[in-house]
């Protein structure tokens, strides 16, 4: 049956190899089951329900990817967009989490449409590479800022907006220790370094009396507090358009980049350098986003950590199916997830930020018309506490620099349209 479903022999793999790869991928990305519920709880959502929704959305995405697209790529609610969901859309812009879930749902439907009509490649290819790297790095800085805030290393100041907190207290020290532990383990090639760090720092917190031990395993919490609670009508307000665009835009490019990166690592591209069954892979991503919003979690996306499983030998969708099964098993560890403190997840957030900043090496810093829009995007995302605003300023500055440099012919239709759209938003809907 497995041979028929996944063509194991044709991909020169075995059930044992795929299972090992699935466990490897799960260990590298399981940190999301601790971070996502804690982050969305800050938006007022029930943490137990979000924990279950996170595991279910990840399992659904993995199963679709495995059975439909037959790729060893795992999915889960994405880092960056969950922070945008909570700290920008809900806490800063003032929308309810139900409306924010409605925005995720709509963005997922649009993604499904783009995948079905096969115009995704035109959209992706029309966006300048420098802006893609700038947006990814900007999200990284956004996550780094949140990590420092959650650790108490950066605090608010009426005089300077932000300032250094009390770094000699328990929480900042634990956050820094968690980051250093991840780096040390990662440099030694240890799979699951991020999850190990979260568990070790949480254990230290329990031993130090900073956290109350409440158990490890229990029956799953009810998902009812978040299930089908999305407000689609509220998400159709004009002010939510930029939010929906940000959800869609980041998911689209994050997914595209991850699919190509994993496919290259696993030698899954065809002779023309393209990814077969790309449409099915994108349907897995967009379908999981729609399902996740209905369950009660932010945008679900493909995880670049899947490269760890591919490096361990994963070549087919059986790897993704194994990851999905493990996410279902993780539902029974909700007491453990509820104990994880903010300082235990601050180090992993900062580590993810470092990884997202790596793309800046591909920016041509000697070309000011490339460097300026990237810098604008980088700076405005964390300082405005908004991914959407960073994207908007990035496109506007890219178009403006081209026009003032006498290089207007380098602007394509999509970039021009988006720049004008963002200008109209600031002019009439701010």
C-alpha positions in Angstrom: 0.0 0.0 0.0 2.8 2.4 0.9 4.6 1.6 -2.3 1.5 2.4 -4.3 0.9 5.6 -2.5 4.4 7.1 -2.4 6.4 5.2 -5.0 9.2 4.4 -2.5 11.3 2.3 -4.8 11.1 4.9 -7.6 12.5 7.5 -5.2 15.2 5.1 -3.9 14.0 5.1 -0.3 12.4 2.8 2.2 9.7 2.9 4.9 12.4 3.0 7.6 14.3 5.8 5.9 11.1 7.9 5.5 10.0 7.3 9.2 13.5 8.4 10.4 13.3 11.5 8.2 9.8 12.3 9.5 11.0 12.1 13.1 13.9 14.3 12.2 11.8 17.0 10.6 9.3 16.9 13.5 12.1 17.4 16.1 13.4 20.5 14.2 10.0 22.2 14.0 8.1 21.0 17.0 8.9 24.2 18.8 5.9 25.8 17.1 3.5 23.8 19.4 5.0 25.7 22.3 5.5 29.1 20.7 2.3 29.5 18.7 -0.2 29.0 21.5 1.7 31.3 23.8 1.9 34.0 21.2 -1.8 33.8 20.1 -2.8 33.8 23.8 -1.5 37.3 24.0 -4.2 38.2 21.4 -6.9 36.9 23.9 -7.3 33.5 22.4 -7.7 30.4 24.6 -4.2 28.9 24.8 -5.4 25.3 25.1 -7.7 25.6 22.1 -4.9 27.2 20.0 -2.5 24.4 21.0 -4.9 21.8 19.6 -5.6 24.0 16.5 -1.9 24.3 15.9 -1.4 20.5 16.0 -4.4 19.8 13.9 -3.6 22.4 11.3 -0.1 21.1 11.0 -1.3 17.5 10.7 -3.9 18.5 8.0 -1.2 20.4 6.0 1.3 17.5 6.3 -1.3 14.9 5.2 -2.4 16.9 2.2 1.3 17.5 1.2 2.1 13.8 1.7 -0.9 12.1 0.1 -1.7 14.7 -2.6 1.7 16.2 -3.6 3.9 13.3 -2.4 6.7 15.6 -1.1 8.7 15.3 2.2 7.7 18.8 3.2 6.0 19.5 6.5 3.7 22.4 7.4 2.6 24.2 10.5 1.5 27.7 11.5 4.3 30.0 10.4 6.6 32.1 12.5 6.4 35.8 11.8 2.8 35.8 10.7 1.6 34.6 14.1 3.5 37.6 15.6 1.9 39.9 13.1 -1.5 38.4 13.8 -1.2 39.1 17.6 1.0 42.2 18.1 0.0 44.2 15.0 -3.5 43.2 13.8 -5.0 42.6 17.3 -3.0 44.6 19.9 -2.0 47.6 17.7 -4.7 47.9 15.1 -7.4 47.0 17.6 -9.2 44.2 15.6 -10.6 41.2 17.5 -8.8 37.9 17.0 -12.0 36.7 15.4 -11.6 39.3 12.7 -7.9 38.4 12.3 -8.9 34.8 11.8 -11.3 36.0 9.1 -8.4 37.7 7.4 -6.4 34.5 7.5 -9.3 32.6 6.0 -9.8 35.1 3.1 -6.0 35.1 2.4 -6.1 31.3 2.3 -9.0 31.3 -0.2 -7.2 33.7 -2.4 -4.1 31.5 -2.2 -6.2 28.5 -3.2 -7.5 30.5 -6.2 -4.0 31.5 -7.3 -2.8 27.9 -7.0 -5.7 26.6 -9.1 -5.5 29.2 -11.9 -1.7 28.8 -12.1 -0.8 32.5 -12.0 1.4 32.2 -8.9 4.6 32.1 -10.9 3.8 35.3 -12.7 3.2 37.0 -9.3 6.3 35.6 -7.7 8.6 36.4 -10.7 7.3 40.0 -11.0 8.4 40.9 -7.5 12.1 42.1 -7.3 14.4 39.7 -5.6 15.8 42.4 -3.4 12.4 43.2 -1.9 11.8 39.5 -1.3 15.0 39.3 0.7 14.2 42.6 2.5 10.8 41.4 3.5 12.1 38.1 4.9 14.8 39.9 6.8 12.4 42.5 8.0 10.2 39.8 9.5 13.3 38.4 11.1 14.0 41.8 12.8 10.4 41.9 13.8 10.7 38.5 15.6 14.0 39.6 17.2 12.4 42.7 18.6 9.5 40.6 20.0 12.0 38.1 21.5 13.9 40.8 23.3 10.7 42.3 24.5 9.4 38.9 25.8 12.7 38.3 27.6 12.6 41.7 29.3 15.8 42.7 27.7 14.1 45.6 25.9 11.5 47.6 27.7 9.5 50.7 27.0 10.7 54.1 27.9 8.7 57.4 27.9 11.9 59.3 26.9 13.5 57.1 24.3 10.5 54.8 23.4 12.6 51.7 24.2 15.6 51.0 26.5 17.5 48.3 28.2 15.7 46.3 30.9 17.2 44.7 34.0 19.4 42.1 32.3 20.6 40.5 35.5 17.3 39.1 36.5 16.2 35.5 36.0 14.1 35.9 32.8 16.7 37.7 30.6 19.5 35.3 31.7 17.4 32.3 30.9 16.4 33.7 27.5 20.1 34.3 26.6 21.1 30.9 27.9 18.4 29.4 25.7 19.7 31.1 22.6 23.3 30.1 23.3 22.2 26.5 23.9 20.5 26.4 20.5 23.5 27.8 18.7 25.8 25.3 20.5 23.6 22.3 19.7 23.0 23.5 16.1 26.7 23.9 15.5 27.2 20.3 16.7 24.6 19.1 14.2 22.0 18.1 16.9 18.5 17.7 15.4 15.8 19.4 17.5 18.1 22.0 19.0 15.3 24.6 19.3 12.9 22.2 21.0 15.6 20.9 23.3 16.4 24.5 24.4 12.7 25.2 25.1 12.4 22.1 27.3 15.7 22.6 29.1 14.9 26.3 30.0 11.4 25.3 31.1 12.9 22.6 33.3 15.4 25.1 34.8 12.4 27.4 35.5 10.6 24.6 37.3 13.6 23.6 39.4 14.2 27.3 40.3 10.6 27.6 41.4 9.8 30.2 38.7 7.3 27.9 37.1 4.7 25.6 38.7 4.8 22.0 37.4 1.3 21.0 36.2 2.1 17.7 34.5 3.2 16.4 31.2 0.3 14.5 29.6 -3.5 14.8 29.6 -6.5 14.5 27.3 -6.5 17.3 24.7 -8.1 20.6 25.6 -11.3 21.5 23.8 -10.9 23.4 20.6 -14.4 24.8 20.9 -13.3 28.3 22.1 -11.7 29.0 18.8 -13.4 26.5 16.4 -15.4 28.4 13.7 -15.1 31.6 15.6 -13.6 33.6 12.7 -15.4 36.8 11.7 -15.3 36.9 7.8 -17.6 39.9 7.5 -15.4 42.0 9.9 -12.3 41.0 7.9 -13.9 42.5 4.7 -13.5 46.1 6.1 -11.3 48.4 4.0 -8.7 48.7 6.8 -8.2 44.9 6.7 -7.2 44.8 3.1 -3.5 45.5 3.7 -3.6 42.9 6.5 -5.0 40.3 4.2 -2.5 41.2 1.6 0.3 40.8 4.1 -0.9 37.4 5.2 -1.2 36.3 1.5 2.0 37.9 0.3 4.3 36.6 3.0 2.8 33.1 2.8 3.1 33.0 -1.0 6.8 33.9 -1.0 7.6 31.9 2.1 6.0 28.8 0.6 7.6 29.3 -2.8 11.1 29.7 -1.3 10.7 26.8 1.0 9.5 24.4 -1.7 12.4 25.3 -3.9 15.0 25.1 -1.1 13.8 21.7 0.1 13.5 20.4 -3.5 17.0 21.4 -4.3 18.3 19.8 -1.1 16.5 16.5 -1.9 17.3 16.6 -5.7 13.5 16.7 -6.4 13.6 19.2 -9.2 13.1 18.0 -12.8 15.7 18.4 -15.6 14.4 21.9 -16.3 14.9 23.0 -12.7 11.2 23.2 -11.9 9.2 21.4 -9.2 6.8 18.8 -10.5 3.3 18.8 -8.9 3.9 22.4 -7.7 0.2 23.2 -7.9 -0.6 20.3 -5.6 2.1 21.4 -3.1 0.6 24.9 -3.1 -2.9 23.5 -2.5 -1.5 21.8 0.6 -0.3 25.1 1.9 -3.3 27.1 1.1 -5.8 24.4 2.1 -4.1 24.1 5.5 -4.3 27.8 6.0 -8.1 27.8 5.4 -8.5 24.8 7.7 -6.3 26.3 10.3 -8.2 29.6 10.4 -11.4 27.6 10.9 -9.8 25.6 13.8 -8.3 28.8 15.4 -4.7 29.5 14.4 -2.8 31.9 12.2 -1.5 31.2 8.7 -0.1 27.7 8.1 2.9 27.4 5.8 5.6 25.0 4.6 8.6 24.8 6.9 12.2 25.1 5.7 13.1 22.8 8.6 11.9 20.0 6.2 15.4 20.2 4.8 16.6 18.4 8.0 14.3 15.4 7.1 15.4 15.5 3.5 19.0 15.4 4.6 18.1 12.3 6.7 16.9 10.6 3.6 13.3 11.7 3.2 12.2 11.7 -0.5 8.5 11.1 -0.5 5.2 12.2 1.1 5.5 9.4 3.6 8.0 11.7 5.5 5.3 14.4 5.7 2.6 11.9 6.8 4.9 10.7 9.6 5.3 14.4 10.7 1.5 14.8 10.6 1.0 11.7 12.8 3.5 13.0 15.3 1.7 16.4 15.5 -1.5 14.4 16.3 0.3 12.6 19.1 1.6 15.9 20.4 -2.0 17.0 21.2 -1.8 14.9 24.4 1.1 17.0 25.7 -0.9 20.2 26.3 0.1 20.6 30.0 3.8 20.7 29.0 3.0 23.4 26.4 1.1 25.4 28.9 4.0 25.5 31.3 6.5 27.0 28.8 7.2 30.6 29.8 7.9 33.5 27.5 11.6 33.6 28.3 12.0 30.0 27.2 10.6 30.9 23.7 12.6 34.2 23.4 15.8 32.4 22.5 14.2 30.4 19.7 12.5 33.5 18.3 15.8 35.3 18.1 17.4 32.2 16.5 14.7 32.1 13.8 15.4 35.8 13.3 19.0 35.1 12.6 18.1 32.5 10.0 15.8 34.9 8.3 18.4 37.7 8.1 20.8 35.4 6.1 19.1 36.3 2.8 20.6 39.8 3.0 23.8 38.5 1.6 22.1 38.3 -1.7 21.3 42.0 -1.9 23.4 44.2 -4.1 24.4 46.8 -1.5 26.5 48.7 -4.0 23.3 49.6 -6.0 21.5 52.3 -4.0 18.3 51.6 -5.9 18.3 48.1 -4.4 19.8 48.9 -1.0 17.5 51.8 -0.1 14.1 49.9 -0.5 15.6 46.9 1.4 16.7 49.2 4.2 13.4 50.9 4.3 11.6 47.6 4.6 14.1 46.3 7.2 13.7 49.3 9.5 10.0 50.0 9.2 8.8 46.5 10.0 10.1 46.3 13.6 9.8 50.1 14.3 6.1 50.2 13.2 5.5 46.8 14.7 3.9 45.8 11.4 4.8 43.5 8.6 2.1 45.1 6.4 3.5 48.6 6.8 7.0 47.3 6.1 5.9 45.7 2.8 4.0 48.9 1.9 6.9 51.2 2.4 9.2 48.8 0.7 7.1 48.8 -2.5 6.6 52.6 -2.4 10.3 53.3 -1.9 11.3 50.8 -4.6 9.1 52.6 -7.2 10.1 56.1 -6.0 13.8 55.3 -6.2 13.4 53.9 -9.7 11.5 57.0 -10.9 13.9 59.6 -9.3 16.9 57.7 -10.7 15.6 57.8 -14.2 15.1 54.1 -14.4 11.3 54.0 -14.6 11.5 51.4 -17.4 12.7 48.9 -14.8 9.4 49.0 -13.1 7.0 46.3 -14.0 3.2 46.4 -13.9 2.7 44.5 -10.6 5.2 46.6 -8.6 3.8 49.9 -10.0 0.2 48.8 -9.2 1.1 47.7 -5.7 3.0 50.9 -5.0 0.1 53.0 -6.2 -2.3 50.9 -4.1 -0.3 51.4 -0.9 0.0 55.1 -1.6 -3.8 55.3 -1.9 -4.2 53.3 1.3 -2.1 55.8 3.2 -3.7 58.8 1.6 -7.4 57.8 2.0 -7.7 54.9 4.5 -5.1 55.6 7.2 
